[in-house]
Amino acid sequence: MQFRALFSKSPVKRTGRDRFIRNVLIAIGNSGDGALAVEAERLLDDASPLVRGAAVWALSRLLPREKLEKLRREDSEASVNDEWVAAVA
C-alpha cells in the first residue's frame, strides 16, 4: 500500500513493488559496495519470492561465501533455493 501511495503518479507504479525492489537489488549487487549488503540482507524474509531471490543474488555479489553460508536458509520457493545453491557453490 505504501508503494502505491508513494508512486501513484509515477511510471514506477506500473512496474509494481516486487519488480521495482528486484531492480534495486540488482543495482545493489552490481554496485560492489559491501556496505549495501545490510539492505539486501533485510529482504531475505520478504513476502515475495522474487524479492527474496534477488536479495540472495545481490548478497552473492557482495559477501564472501563463508558469510553467505551463515545466512543461508531453506525457502518454500524452489527458485529462491536455486539462488542459494548458486550463491554458495
RAQUIFEN-V631927 format. One record per backbone hydrogen bond with DSSP energy under -0.5 kcal/mol. NH is the residue of the N-H (numbers start at 1). CO is the residue of the C=O. Records with the same first field share a line. If there is no record, write none. Layout:
BEGIN
NH=CO / CO
END
This chain:
BEGIN
5=1
6=2
7=3
8=5
10=7
13=7 / 10
14=11
15=11 / 12
16=12
20=16
21=17
22=18
23=19
24=20
25=21
26=22
27=23
28=24
29=25
30=26
31=27 / 28
32=28 / 29
34=32
36=33
37=34
38=35
39=36
40=36
41=37
42=38
43=40
44=41
46=43
52=48
53=49
54=50
55=51
56=52
57=53
58=54
59=55
60=56
61=57 / 58
62=58 / 59
63=59
67=64
68=64
69=65
70=66
71=67
72=68
78=76
80=77
81=77
82=78
83=79
84=80
85=81
86=82
87=83
88=84
89=86
END
